[in-house]
């Protein structure tokens, strides 16, 4: 069962350009199609459409398409998350 806290984290990870869908699957056990359904459900339509345009075909969202130099799940600039709140830098 996915909790509200998990849903918030999945949406955040999916929104981040450098987090591959494989990382979400490894952490939460849901595949790309399920992430897309969740994003459609949780976001406003315009935000969802913006996100879909941005991630469609993006190499960084698919681990097998990524450069071997990228060995992390998130952007170096991504803020640390504590109890679903972003901490200040």
PyMOL commands that set and color helices and strands:
alter all, ss='L'
color gray80, all
select helices_A, chain A and resi 4-15+21-28+32-42+45-55+59-61+63-65
alter helices_A, ss='H'
color red, helices_A
select strands_A, chain A and resi 81-82+85-86
alter strands_A, ss='S'
color yellow, strands_A
deselect
rebuild
show_as cartoon
